Amino acid sequence: MSKKPPLSKASTISNSLSSILNYTNESLTEYFKKNALIISPQTILEKSFANDYEYFLSQGNFLKVVDTLEKFQEGLVDTNTEAGKNFVQFKRQLYKLYEVRHRSMLEHEAFSFKVERRNLKQLYKANVEYVDEVARYN
């Protein structure tokens, strides 16, 4: 049985998200300790593949979660692969969800008003185009 390589530095492993699955729990624990991640790489993989946003949002300090995800991506994710692209997309959606959940009432109202104005402009343009089309047809 071949011994799995230790995970000592992010630069010593292949830049593939799936490659982390080849490492032992001991080597993942070592990586976790050296890079001061608050969530183990194995848990990050499981939760991100499952799109478990609530797990990451429920951690105590979201800035530490962000730092952990950034370090994980920097060291272990190949953004050129499909799995890497999915992880980046998951991370973006997670950050947006956090932003939406933590808006003040004034920020939320301003954002909603901006969206409503944009929708009204689109509806107005669509109506003008429709009226022009009906006029051409008649």
C-alpha positions in Angstrom: 0.0 0.0 0.0 1.5 3.3 -1.0 1.9 6.1 1.5 0.0 9.3 0.6 2.2 12.4 0.4 2.1 14.8 3.3 0.3 18.1 2.7 3.0 20.5 4.0 2.6 23.6 1.7 0.1 24.6 -0.8 2.8 24.9 -3.4 3.9 21.3 -3.0 0.7 19.8 -4.2 -1.1 19.9 -7.5 -3.5 22.8 -8.0 -6.6 20.6 -8.3 -9.6 20.7 -6.1 -10.0 17.0 -6.4 -6.4 16.3 -5.5 -7.1 17.0 -1.9 -9.3 13.9 -1.7 -6.1 11.8 -2.1 -4.6 13.0 1.2 -4.9 11.4 4.6 -6.7 13.0 7.5 -3.4 13.5 9.3 -2.0 15.5 6.4 -5.2 17.5 6.1 -4.9 18.2 9.9 -1.3 19.3 9.4 -2.3 21.7 6.6 -5.2 23.0 8.7 -2.7 23.8 11.6 0.0 25.4 9.4 -2.3 27.7 7.5 -4.5 28.6 10.5 -7.7 27.7 8.7 -10.8 27.7 11.0 -12.5 25.1 8.9 -10.8 21.9 7.8 -10.2 21.5 4.0 -12.3 18.3 4.0 -15.2 20.1 5.6 -14.9 22.9 3.1 -15.0 20.4 0.2 -18.1 18.6 1.6 -20.0 21.8 2.4 -19.2 23.6 -0.8 -20.1 20.6 -3.0 -23.4 20.4 -1.1 -24.0 24.1 -1.5 -24.4 24.4 2.3 -24.3 28.2 2.6 -25.9 28.1 6.1 -22.9 26.2 7.5 -20.5 28.9 6.5 -22.8 31.8 7.5 -23.4 30.3 10.9 -19.7 30.3 11.8 -18.8 32.9 14.5 -16.6 35.4 12.5 -17.5 35.6 8.8 -14.2 37.5 8.1 -12.3 34.4 9.3 -14.5 32.2 7.1 -13.6 34.4 4.1 -9.9 34.3 5.0 -10.2 30.5 5.2 -12.0 30.1 1.9 -9.5 32.4 0.2 -6.5 30.5 1.6 -8.2 27.2 0.6 -8.7 28.5 -3.0 -5.2 29.9 -3.2 -3.5 26.7 -2.1 -5.8 23.9 -3.3 -8.2 25.0 -6.1 -7.4 25.0 -9.8 -9.8 27.6 -11.1 -9.4 26.2 -14.7 -11.2 23.0 -13.8 -15.0 22.6 -13.6 -14.8 21.8 -9.9 -12.6 24.9 -9.3 -15.1 27.1 -11.2 -18.0 25.7 -9.2 -16.1 26.5 -6.0 -15.5 30.1 -7.0 -19.1 30.4 -8.0 -20.2 29.0 -4.6 -17.9 31.4 -2.8 -19.3 34.4 -4.7 -22.8 33.4 -3.9 -21.9 32.9 -0.3 -20.4 36.4 -0.1 -23.4 38.0 -1.7 -25.8 36.1 0.6 -23.8 37.4 3.6 -24.0 40.9 2.2 -27.7 40.7 1.7 -28.3 39.3 5.2 -26.3 42.0 6.9 -27.6 45.1 5.1 -29.1 47.9 7.3 -32.7 48.8 6.7 -31.6 52.0 4.9 -29.2 50.0 2.6 -31.9 47.5 1.8 -34.4 50.2 1.1 -32.0 52.0 -1.2 -31.1 48.8 -3.0 -34.8 47.9 -3.4 -35.6 51.3 -4.8 -32.8 51.1 -7.3 -34.1 47.7 -8.5 -37.7 49.0 -8.8 -36.5 52.1 -10.8 -34.5 49.8 -13.1 -37.6 47.5 -13.6 -39.8 50.5 -14.3 -37.4 51.8 -16.9 -37.4 48.4 -18.6 -41.1 48.2 -18.5 -41.4 51.7 -19.9 -39.0 50.9 -22.8 -40.9 47.6 -23.5 -44.2 49.5 -23.6 -42.8 52.1 -26.0 -41.5 49.4 -28.3 -44.9 47.6 -28.1 -46.7 50.8 -29.0 -44.3 51.5 -31.9 -44.8 47.9 -33.1 -48.6 48.2 -33.0 -48.5 51.6 -34.8 -46.3 50.1 -37.6 -48.7 47.1 -37.9 -51.8 49.4 -38.1 
